[in-house]
Each structure stands twice: as C-alpha cells, then as structure tokens.
C-alpha cells in the first residue's frame, strides 16, 4: 500500500529512535551524550565488544562504523524483526498511537476478503481439532501416540482429524453461516463437477494447520490414514492466503527461536519439524510439499544467516540436497550460506530422535558440512580421474558451477577450497616454502634481522607502497577540503561513509568528520580528538598548495575538488578489484577469459590515474575557471547528481 505524504515524517517525529533501538542494545554510558541525543552502543547487527553503533536522535538516523548498517526507526524495526516495510510501519504506528491511513477501495476490499478467508481457516482448524477426540479418530490418535506425540504436544501443534466424510466440514461451516464460496476460496472444499454442493478436500486424514510468519492460519496439510491413498501427504491448493512456494511450516516459532541463537534446521515434512521442536530444536521449518524454492531460501536467510539443511539418509534426500545447491549458488552473499547435515542411511529426523534421542541428532548437526563439500562430492563421488581428459572434464564442470556464483569474493573462496580438494584428490602438493620467522627478512645475503620502522616512516607515504600513493593523496584532498568547507560534508556523506581509507590516520579523521558533521566548526572537535592526525594531514605539501584548502570562500572549487578525487578513487579501486578477482580466479580454476579481463582492468586503471593530461578529448572550462577534460567533468557532475539523489531518497 502507498502512504500519504507526510505520514512517515510525522511517524519519525513521534517515535524516538533511541527508544526503539534501546530495546535491542545497551548504551555505552561513557561514550554517549544522552542530553544531546548522541548515543553509542555495540552494534546489534554484528558481534562486537566496542561501541561502534551510533544513534543520532535529533536526525533520527543510525550508523555502524563497523558493518556500515544504517537507517531510521522503520529500517531498524524491519531488519531486527524480519518484517516487511509496511509491517514495520504498522508496529511503529501502534507505538505512536497513529492510525494507519485508509487504503484505496480495491485494496481495502481485497484485504477484507483475506480477513474473511483467514477467519474461515481458523474456524476449520477448531472443527478439525474437535474431531480428533471423536471415536472415528481413534486410529489417528493411536498413530500419533505411536509417533511419540503426547496429548499436550498435539494441542501445541493444533493437530486435528478430518473424518471420512464428503461433506462433514462443509455442513458444519454452513451451520455457522459460512458461505460455500468462502470454503472453496480458502481451499477447504472443492467444487463438484456435477453441480452439487462443494465437497470436503480433506477426508480421513490427520490435519496439520499451516500458519504464516505472523501466526495466521493460511492452509492445511493432511496425512492420509489409508495406506492405499494416492497421496500420503496433501496440502491445500494455492489461494489468496496460501502460496506454498513462499511459506514455511512452523515459520513464526522458528524465527523466534533462531533469534535467540538456535540454528535454523530445514527438514522434509511436518512430523520431522514437530519431532525436532519437541526434542528441543525449536528453530525447525519445512517446505510445503515442494522442493525448496528461491523465495523459501531467501525467507530462510531472513531467519538465519546459515540454515542447516537436514537430509534423509537415502537417495531421495541426497537428490534434494543437490537441487538446493544448484538453487543457492547464484544467490549466495557474504555472510549468507548453507550447511548440510546428512542423517544415517534410512533414517529421518523423527526416526533418529525416537530411536537414539536428541543427542544423536545434535551430533548430526555438529557434523554439518559446508555447501562447497557437497558440490565437490557431487562431481567426484564414484568417478575415476585417471587421465588428463577426465581431470579436464572435472575442471570444466566445476568452473561452470563457480561461474554461477555472482559474488566475486565468495566465488574466489570457493575456487580456493576446490583447489585444495583437487590437490588432495590428485595427490598434488604446493611447493615447500622456507618458514617465515618474525623479525627477519630475506635478502641477497640470506636472512637478515628486520629493523623496526620508525614512527615517521609508519605515518608517511612510504608505508603504503608506490602503487597506492595517488589514492592516499586523493583521500587527503577529500578530508582536508571537507574540514575546510564543512558545509559540504552532508552532500558527500554517503560516499564518505563507504570510502575505504588506507592513509595513516585517515579513517580516524573520516569518522570524526561524520560524527561532528553538524558542529559549527568540526575542525575544532577534530583537533581536540585527534590533533596528531589533523596536523599530519595539513602538513602534506600537496594539501598546503591545494586551492580549495587555501581559499575557504571558494565553495564551488571545493565541491569540484572533492567530487573529482572521489571519482578517481572509485575508478582506480574498481579496476584494482577486478584485477584482484581475476588473479584469484587464476590461482583457483584457470579460465580463458581472464587475460582479457586483466587487460581491460589495467586500461581502466591507468586511464583513471592519467587524468586530463593523459587524454586527448575536448577540454572545457568549469564555472570556477578550472580547465578539465570534458568527459571527466561530465563524470564528476554525474557523481554529484547521484549523491544528491541518494540524499533525497534517504530523506524520503
């Protein structure tokens, strides 16, 4: 739904960000200034001991200098509670006492229909639950007892029974005034081809309610009591409430348990999830009658960064794992992975727990393997690589699999692990290296004692190497100009937050700039906090002659200088990353396209370093009188536009 103009601004005004964040963190009393709304705490988004998570209550904005998480109150609730944007807005609106805005007529009608269907589902759950206590359900109760489910457990899971009757539910709901079309639209009944009353979809089955992430009944699953039934397990059809590829069985309780530190376990079916949960593994879920889908995988990653796929120890279980691998490879992100726990042959989690107890299941989970191992086993198990051709075929297959990984860093690490597995399989070893001894260095005359660097050398440009001197100087220009022209800090804030600082003391100055961006004279606060770093910055010869630093009144020149330096840093480091990734690929699995990638990256890198003097394009004069290459000026202006657009959308 769309929100009216001003609603979010009013919500942010009424809700204190520090009160929202304070429910999840413990403030650092020494570092925080409560009176000014300047709050610091260990970051709730990554494990740390220092207080690098900053909340500015006046701006209603948070930022972590460690993991770079940032946002406002809505973003914080959305990320910490695994909610959608609208759900997070609803939570904060309730806290602020603000009614949610009225929706358009069509959306309201659709929402009302979904509400009606949800109420019908709840009535059906109650009816099936009641039927479990009837004489007709005696075999179902005996089956559940045999599976180790007590009456208390049956009540916790709201397990019910559908009698062997074509119109039992339909007639019971009709007596409650529920129309047949609602039963059909909810997936509880199906229309008759002969034009009669709708008939019950679930008959002679144990019923398991399926609830969404907010605990609302959206469908049912049924386990057949007749061993000759065509479908042992039957789920409700796709409806307005239920999309089987976008939901998980036991979603809400598992999310809560995973939030308390339990590993998320993905099992095959209802009984496996129930058995795991009753044995203490509360964060257990299962797909709903289908193979794991992309949406379900993303849903799992919202619950836990590294779900454990629990595989039945049979051929079907292994095949299911291999399908998950192919699905997951293109979706992998840093910090988001999968592990696979393979159970003993012929056993599922329910069987293992009933036979050997929760301890046996814990051992299986402790032995869960990373996905790269299963990928390797899939391509090598049962095969012989006794010829160059077979080895080359394996390399080609693995290379194709790794190319599907979008994240270059993950792809490089997968390549490194597979290279090690390959070396073990083929009996190859890396050449022996002379052990490194701290305090010694290698030279023409053998190993010599290494002299410790003096303080002046550690803080100089010599410490970063010739290939990165230009980057350090451009960082220095950015920092010095922004300190001299503090009104530009907010304009370049997003770029500054993301900028990796390699110069000595530069990261300290950057963090202080961001922290004191609203101060009348940030220079004074920085001088008080880091006098040595500030003095070293302005002592550089290149900074002393920088026009934007020498003339504090020339705001246009200052803006251009910062944009130019950031643009060149971005181009140069992008080329370096491409070269590094290509080199890592070469060290892993060789690809014929890598030479081209390296050549193109080098061209981009040297073009970025050359600047206007190295180009022959048309030269133009900027408004402040500076002559530049036309393409470079346009690139700088495009950078300004993107920065301004980023700031505008963030305010919205």
C-alpha positions in Angstrom: 0.0 0.0 0.0 1.1 3.6 -0.5 1.4 6.0 2.3 0.2 9.6 2.1 2.8 12.4 2.0 4.0 13.4 5.4 2.9 10.3 7.2 6.4 8.9 7.6 7.7 12.2 8.7 5.1 12.5 11.3 5.8 9.0 12.5 9.5 9.6 12.8 8.8 12.8 14.7 6.6 11.0 17.2 8.8 7.9 17.7 12.2 8.4 19.4 14.8 6.3 17.5 16.8 5.8 20.7 13.8 4.3 22.4 13.3 1.9 19.5 17.0 0.9 19.3 17.3 0.9 23.1 15.1 -2.3 23.3 17.9 -4.2 21.4 21.1 -2.6 22.7 22.9 -1.5 25.9 24.1 2.1 25.6 27.7 2.9 26.4 27.3 5.5 29.1 30.8 6.8 28.9 30.7 7.5 25.2 27.0 8.6 24.9 25.7 12.0 25.5 22.1 11.5 26.5 21.2 15.1 26.7 22.2 15.8 23.1 20.7 12.5 21.8 24.2 11.3 20.8 24.1 7.6 21.6 26.6 4.8 21.2 26.4 1.0 21.7 27.7 -2.3 20.5 26.1 -3.0 17.1 23.1 -5.3 17.2 23.7 -6.4 13.6 27.2 -7.9 14.1 29.1 -9.4 17.0 31.4 -6.8 18.7 32.6 -5.6 22.0 33.3 -2.0 21.2 30.6 0.7 20.8 30.7 1.5 17.1 27.0 1.8 16.6 25.9 5.4 16.6 22.4 6.8 17.0 21.7 10.5 16.4 18.3 11.1 18.0 18.0 14.6 16.5 18.3 13.3 13.0 16.5 10.0 13.7 19.4 8.2 11.9 21.7 5.4 13.0 25.0 4.2 11.5 27.5 1.5 12.4 31.2 2.3 11.7 31.9 -1.5 11.8 29.4 -3.2 9.5 28.1 0.0 7.9 24.4 -0.7 8.8 22.4 2.5 8.6 18.8 3.7 8.5 16.0 5.1 10.5 13.5 3.7 13.0 11.4 2.0 10.3 14.6 0.4 8.9 15.7 -0.8 12.3 12.4 -2.5 13.2 12.3 -4.0 9.7 15.8 -5.5 9.9 15.7 -6.6 13.6 12.2 -8.1 13.5 12.3 -9.7 10.0 9.3 -7.6 8.9 8.3 -6.0 5.6 8.4 -2.2 5.3 4.6 -1.8 5.8 4.6 -4.2 8.8 7.4 -2.2 10.4 5.5 1.0 9.8 2.4 -0.6 11.4 4.4 -1.6 14.5 5.8 1.9 15.0 2.4 3.5 14.2 0.8 1.5 17.0 3.5 2.6 19.4 3.0 6.2 18.4 -0.8 6.0 18.6 -1.2 6.8 15.0 -3.9 5.1 12.9 -2.7 3.6 9.6 -4.0 5.6 6.6 -7.1 4.3 4.8 -6.3 2.3 1.7 -7.9 2.6 -1.7 -11.2 0.9 -2.2 -9.9 -2.0 -4.2 -7.0 -2.7 -1.8 -9.4 -2.5 1.2 -11.8 -4.9 -0.5 -9.1 -7.4 -1.1 -7.8 -7.1 2.4 -11.3 -7.6 3.8 -11.6 -10.7 1.6 -8.4 -12.1 3.0 -9.6 -11.3 6.5 -12.7 -13.3 5.9 -10.8 -16.3 4.5 -8.5 -16.2 7.5 -11.5 -16.3 9.8 -12.8 -19.3 7.9 -9.5 -21.1 8.2 -9.5 -20.5 12.0 -13.0 -22.0 12.3 -11.9 -25.0 10.2 -8.8 -25.6 12.5 -11.1 -25.6 15.5 -13.5 -28.1 13.9 -10.8 -30.5 12.9 -9.2 -30.2 16.3 -12.5 -31.1 17.9 -12.9 -34.1 15.6 -9.6 -35.6 16.9 -11.4 -36.5 20.1 -14.2 -38.4 18.4 -14.5 -42.2 18.2 -13.9 -42.0 14.4 -10.4 -40.6 15.1 -9.3 -43.5 17.4 -6.9 -44.8 14.7 -5.4 -41.3 14.2 -4.8 -40.9 18.0 -3.2 -44.3 18.1 -0.9 -43.3 15.2 0.1 -40.1 16.9 0.8 -41.9 20.1 3.0 -44.4 18.2 4.9 -41.4 16.8 5.6 -40.2 20.4 3.2 -37.3 20.4 1.5 -36.7 23.7 -1.9 -35.0 24.1 -0.1 -31.9 25.2 2.1 -31.9 22.1 -1.0 -32.5 19.9 -2.6 -29.4 21.5 0.5 -27.3 21.0 0.6 -28.1 17.3 -3.3 -27.9 17.0 -3.4 -31.3 15.3 -6.8 -32.3 14.1 -8.7 -35.0 12.2 -10.8 -34.9 9.0 -13.5 -37.7 9.2 -14.0 -39.9 6.2 -17.0 -37.8 5.0 -17.5 -35.9 1.8 -19.5 -33.1 3.4 -18.6 -33.1 7.1 -16.7 -29.7 7.1 -19.0 -28.1 4.5 -22.1 -28.8 6.5 -20.5 -27.8 9.8 -19.4 -24.5 8.4 -22.8 -23.9 6.7 -24.4 -24.2 10.2 -22.1 -21.4 11.3 -23.3 -19.2 8.4 -20.1 -19.6 6.3 -20.9 -19.5 2.6 -19.7 -22.2 0.3 -17.7 -19.8 -1.9 -15.6 -18.9 1.1 -14.8 -22.5 1.8 -13.8 -23.0 -1.8 -11.7 -19.9 -2.0 -9.9 -20.9 1.3 -9.0 -24.2 -0.3 -11.0 -26.2 2.3 -13.6 -27.5 -0.2 -13.6 -28.2 -4.0 -16.5 -27.6 -6.4 -18.4 -30.6 -7.7 -18.3 -31.3 -11.5 -21.9 -32.4 -11.3 -23.1 -29.0 -10.0 -23.8 -30.2 -6.4 -22.6 -28.7 -3.2 -18.8 -28.3 -2.7 -17.2 -31.4 -1.1 -14.5 -31.6 1.6 -11.0 -31.6 0.2 -9.5 -33.3 3.3 -11.1 -36.7 4.3 -9.8 -39.5 6.6 -6.6 -37.5 7.3 -4.6 -36.2 10.3 -4.7 -32.4 9.9 -1.7 -30.0 10.5 -2.5 -26.3 10.4 -0.1 -24.2 8.3 0.5 -20.7 9.6 2.4 -17.8 8.1 5.2 -15.7 9.7 2.6 -13.7 11.7 0.9 -16.8 13.1 -2.2 -16.6 10.9 -3.8 -19.9 9.6 -3.4 -19.9 5.8 -3.8 -23.5 4.8 -3.8 -27.1 6.0 -1.7 -30.2 5.5 -3.2 -33.7 5.8 -1.6 -37.1 6.4 -3.6 -40.0 4.9 -4.8 -42.7 7.3 -5.5 -45.1 4.4 -2.2 -46.7 3.3 -3.6 -47.1 -0.2 -4.4 -43.5 -0.6 -2.8 -41.9 -3.7 -1.3 -39.0 -1.8 0.3 -39.8 1.6 0.5 -36.1 2.4 -1.8 -33.5 0.9 -1.5 -29.7 1.2 -4.3 -27.2 0.5 -4.2 -25.6 -3.0 -2.9 -22.1 -3.9 -5.3 -19.5 -2.6 -5.3 -15.8 -1.8 -3.9 -16.7 1.6 -1.6 -19.5 0.6 1.4 -19.6 -1.7 3.3 -22.9 -1.0 6.5 -21.7 -2.6 6.6 -18.5 -0.4 5.9 -20.0 3.1 7.4 -22.4 5.5 5.9 -24.8 8.0 6.5 -23.5 11.6 7.8 -20.2 10.3 6.9 -17.9 13.2 8.1 -20.1 16.1 11.3 -21.0 14.3 12.1 -17.3 13.6 11.7 -16.6 17.3 13.9 -19.5 18.4 16.6 -18.6 15.8 16.5 -15.1 17.1 17.6 -16.5 20.5 20.6 -18.3 19.0 19.3 -21.7 17.9 20.4 -23.0 14.5 17.7 -23.0 11.8 17.1 -26.6 10.7 15.3 -27.3 7.4 13.6 -30.7 7.5 11.5 -32.5 4.9 8.0 -32.7 6.4 5.6 -31.9 9.3 6.4 -34.8 11.5 10.2 -34.1 11.2 9.6 -30.5 12.3 7.4 -31.5 15.1 9.8 -34.2 16.3 12.8 -31.7 16.2 10.9 -29.0 18.0 9.6 -31.3 20.7 13.2 -32.6 21.2 14.4 -29.0 21.9 15.4 -27.9 18.3 12.8 -25.2 18.2 14.1 -23.4 15.1 12.9 -26.1 12.6 11.0 -25.5 9.4 9.9 -27.5 6.3 8.9 -26.6 2.8 5.3 -27.3 2.0 5.1 -30.2 -0.3 7.5 -28.9 -2.9 11.3 -28.7 -3.4 12.9 -25.7 -1.8 12.1 -22.6 -3.9 14.2 -19.4 -4.3 11.6 -17.5 -2.2 11.8 -20.0 0.6 15.6 -19.9 0.5 15.5 -16.1 0.9 13.0 -16.5 3.6 15.3 -18.9 5.5 18.2 -16.4 5.2 16.0 -13.7 6.7 15.6 -16.0 9.7 19.2 -17.2 9.9 22.4 -16.5 8.1 23.4 -20.2 7.8 20.4 -22.6 7.8 21.2 -26.3 8.2 19.6 -28.5 5.6 18.7 -31.8 7.3 18.8 -34.6 4.7 17.3 -38.0 5.0 20.0 -40.6 4.6 18.6 -42.0 1.3 18.9 -41.4 -2.4 16.0 -39.0 -2.5 17.4 -36.9 0.4 20.8 -36.6 -1.5 19.0 -35.6 -4.7 17.1 -32.9 -2.8 20.3 -31.6 -1.4 21.8 -31.3 -4.9 18.8 -29.4 -6.1 19.2 -26.9 -3.2 22.9 -26.4 -4.2 22.0 -25.5 -7.8 19.3 -23.1 -6.5 21.6 -21.5 -3.9 24.8 -20.9 -5.9 23.6 -17.7 -7.8 22.0 -16.3 -4.6 25.0 -16.6 -2.2 26.0 -13.4 -0.5 28.7 -12.6 2.0 27.5 -14.0 5.4 24.7 -16.0 3.8 25.4 -19.7 3.3 24.1 -23.2 3.8 25.3 -26.3 5.7 24.1 -29.8 5.1 23.6 -32.4 7.8 23.3 -35.9 6.4 21.5 -38.4 8.6 22.3 -42.1 8.8 21.0 -44.2 5.9 17.3 -45.0 6.1 16.5 -42.5 8.9 14.8 -39.1 9.0 15.0 -36.7 12.0 11.8 -38.2 13.6 13.2 -41.8 13.3 16.6 -40.8 14.7 15.3 -38.9 17.7 12.8 -41.6 18.6 15.4 -44.4 18.2 18.5 -42.7 19.7 17.4 -39.4 21.3 18.1 -35.7 20.9 21.9 -36.3 21.5 22.2 -38.3 18.3 20.5 -35.5 16.3 22.8 -33.0 17.8 25.8 -35.0 16.7 24.5 -35.0 13.1 24.0 -31.2 13.3 27.5 -30.7 14.7 28.9 -32.6 11.7 27.0 -30.4 9.2 29.2 -29.8 6.1 29.6 -26.5 4.1 28.0 -26.4 0.7 31.3 -26.5 -1.1 31.9 -30.0 0.2 28.6 -31.3 -1.2 29.3 -29.6 -4.5 32.7 -31.3 -4.7 31.2 -34.7 -3.7 28.5 -34.4 -6.3 31.1 -34.1 -9.1 33.7 -36.6 -7.9 31.9 -39.4 -5.9 32.1 -42.7 -7.6 34.2 -41.4 -10.5 37.8 -42.2 -11.5 40.1 -39.4 -12.8 43.0 -41.4 -14.2 43.6 -39.4 -17.4 44.2 -35.8 -18.3 40.9 -35.8 -20.2 38.8 -36.8 -17.2 40.6 -34.3 -15.0 39.9 -31.6 -17.6 36.2 -32.6 -17.7 36.0 -32.2 -13.9 37.7 -28.8 -14.1 35.2 -27.6 -16.8 32.2 -28.8 -14.7 33.4 -27.1 -11.6 34.3 -23.9 -13.4 30.8 -23.8 -14.8 29.4 -24.2 -11.3 31.6 -21.5 -9.8 30.7 -19.0 -12.6 27.1 -19.2 -11.3 28.2 -17.5 -8.1 27.5 -13.8 -8.5 29.5 -12.5 -5.6 33.2 -12.3 -6.7 34.6 -12.7 -3.2 32.6 -15.9 -2.5 33.5 -17.2 -5.9 37.2 -16.7 -5.2 36.9 -18.5 -1.8 35.0 -21.4 -3.4 37.8 -21.6 -6.0 40.4 -21.8 -3.3 38.6 -24.5 -1.4 38.1 -26.6 -4.5 41.7 -26.1 -5.5 42.7 -27.7 -2.1 40.2 -30.5 -2.5 41.5 -31.1 -6.0 45.1 -31.2 -4.8 44.1 -33.8 -2.2 42.3 -36.0 -4.7 45.1 -35.9 -7.3 47.9 -36.1 -4.8 49.4 -32.8 -5.8 51.1 -30.5 -3.2 52.1 -26.9 -3.1 56.0 -26.3 -3.3 57.6 -26.1 0.1 58.3 -22.7 1.4 61.0 -21.5 3.8 59.3 -20.9 7.2 58.9 -17.2 7.9 60.4 -16.1 11.2 59.1 -12.8 12.6 61.8 -10.1 12.9 63.8 -11.5 9.8 63.7 -10.6 6.2 65.1 -12.3 3.1 67.9 -10.6 1.1 70.7 -11.3 -1.3 72.9 -12.3 1.6 70.4 -14.6 3.2 68.1 -14.0 6.1 68.8 -10.7 7.9 67.4 -9.1 11.0 64.5 -6.8 10.2 64.8 -3.3 11.6 61.6 -1.9 13.2 60.1 1.1 11.3 60.4 4.4 12.9 57.3 6.4 13.7 57.9 9.0 10.9 58.1 6.2 8.3 55.0 4.4 9.6 53.0 7.7 9.1 54.5 8.6 5.7 53.5 7.7 2.2 56.4 5.1 2.1 54.3 2.8 4.3 51.6 2.3 1.6 53.7 1.4 -1.4 54.2 3.2 -4.7 51.1 1.7 -6.4 48.7 3.4 -3.9 50.4 6.8 -3.3 47.8 8.5 -5.5 45.0 7.0 -3.6 46.4 8.3 -0.2 46.8 11.8 -1.7 43.3 11.8 -3.0 42.0 10.7 0.4 43.9 13.5 1.9 42.4 16.0 -0.5 38.8 14.8 0.3 39.4 15.1 4.1 41.2 18.4 4.0 38.7 20.1 1.7 35.7 18.9 3.7 37.3 20.0 7.0 37.9 23.4 5.4 34.4 23.5 3.9 32.2 21.7 6.5 29.0 22.7 4.7 29.9 20.1 2.0 30.1 17.2 4.5 26.4 16.2 4.2 26.5 16.4 0.4 29.2 13.8 0.2 28.2 11.9 3.3 27.1 8.6 1.6 30.3 8.4 -0.5 32.4 9.3 2.6 30.8 6.5 4.7 31.6 3.9 2.1 35.1 5.1 1.3 37.9 2.7 2.4 40.7 4.7 4.0 44.3 3.4 3.6 46.2 6.5 4.6 47.7 6.7 8.1 45.1 8.3 10.4 42.6 8.9 7.6 39.9 6.6 8.9 40.0 8.4 12.3 39.6 11.8 10.6 36.7 10.4 8.4 34.9 9.0 11.4 35.3 12.3 13.3 34.0 14.3 10.3 30.9 12.1 10.1 30.3 12.3 13.9 30.7 16.1 14.1 29.1 17.0 10.7 26.6 19.2 12.4 29.0 21.1 14.6 29.6 24.8 13.7 33.3 24.2 13.4 34.1 20.4 13.0 37.8 21.4 12.8 37.8 22.3 16.5 36.3 18.9 17.6 38.7 17.0 15.3 41.7 19.0 16.6 40.7 18.1 20.2 40.2 14.4 19.4 43.0 13.7 17.0 45.5 16.6 16.9 48.4 14.4 15.5 46.3 13.1 12.6 45.0 16.5 11.7 48.4 18.1 11.9 49.9 15.4 9.7 47.1 15.9 7.1 47.6 19.6 6.7 51.4 19.3 6.8 51.4 17.4 3.5 52.9 19.7 0.7 50.1 18.7 -1.7 47.5 19.9 0.8 49.2 23.2 1.6 49.1 24.1 -2.1 45.5 22.8 -2.7 43.5 25.8 -3.9 40.3 24.7 -2.2 42.1 24.5 1.1 43.9 27.8 0.7 40.7 29.6 -0.2 37.9 28.7 2.3 35.5 31.0 0.4 35.6 29.2 -2.9 32.8 26.7 -2.3 32.4 25.8 -6.0 36.1 24.9 -6.3 35.9 22.9 -3.1 32.9 20.9 -4.3 34.6 20.2 -7.6 37.8 19.0 -5.9 36.1 16.6 -3.6 33.9 15.2 -6.5 37.0 14.8 -8.7 39.0 13.0 -6.0 36.1 10.6 -5.2 35.5 9.9 -8.8 39.2 9.0 -9.5 39.3 6.9 -6.3 36.2 5.0 -7.3 37.6 4.3 -10.9 41.0 3.3 -9.7 39.9 1.0 -6.9 37.2 -0.6 -9.1 39.9 -1.5 -11.6 42.1 -2.9 -8.8 39.3 -5.1 -7.5 38.7 -6.5 -11.0 42.4 -7.3 -11.3 42.5 -8.9 -7.9 39.4 -11.0 -8.6 40.9 -12.2 -11.9 44.1 -13.1 -10.2 42.2 -15.1 -7.6 40.4 -16.9 -10.4 43.8 -17.7 -12.0 45.0 -19.1 -8.7 41.9 -21.2 -8.5 40.5 -22.6 -11.7 42.0 -21.1 -14.9 39.6 -19.6 -17.4 40.5 -18.4 -21.0 38.6 -15.1 -20.4 40.8 -14.0 -17.6 43.6 -12.5 -19.8 41.0 -10.2 -21.5 39.6 -9.2 -18.0 43.1 -8.3 -16.8 43.9 -6.2 -19.9 40.6 -4.3 -19.7 41.0 -3.7 -16.0 44.5 -2.3 -16.5 43.3 0.0 -19.2 40.6 1.3 -16.9 43.1 1.7 -14.0 45.7 3.7 -16.0 43.0 5.8 -17.6 41.8 6.7 -14.1 45.3 7.6 -13.0 46.2 9.6 -16.1 43.5 12.3 -15.6 43.1 15.0 -18.2 46.8 15.1 -19.2 46.6 11.6 -20.5 43.6 12.2 -22.7 43.1 13.9 -26.0 39.3 14.6 -25.6 37.9 18.1 -25.8 38.8 20.4 -22.9 36.3 22.7 -21.3 36.4 25.3 -18.6 34.4 24.8 -15.5 32.4 27.8 -14.0 35.2 28.4 -11.5 37.8 28.7 -14.2 39.4 25.3 -13.9 40.2 23.6 -17.2 39.3 19.9 -17.4 38.8 17.1 -19.8 35.1 17.3 -20.9 34.4 13.6 -20.2 35.9 13.9 -16.7 33.9 17.0 -15.9 30.7 15.2 -17.0 31.6 12.2 -14.8 32.1 14.5 -11.8 28.8 16.1 -12.4 27.1 12.7 -12.7 28.7 11.8 -9.4 27.2 15.0 -7.8 23.8 14.1 -9.2 23.9 10.6 -7.8 25.0 11.9 -4.4 22.1 14.4 -4.3 19.6 11.8 -5.5 20.8 9.4 -2.8 20.4 12.1 -0.1 16.9 13.0 -1.4 15.7 9.4 -1.4 17.1 8.7 2.0 15.2 11.7 3.4 12.0 10.4 1.8 
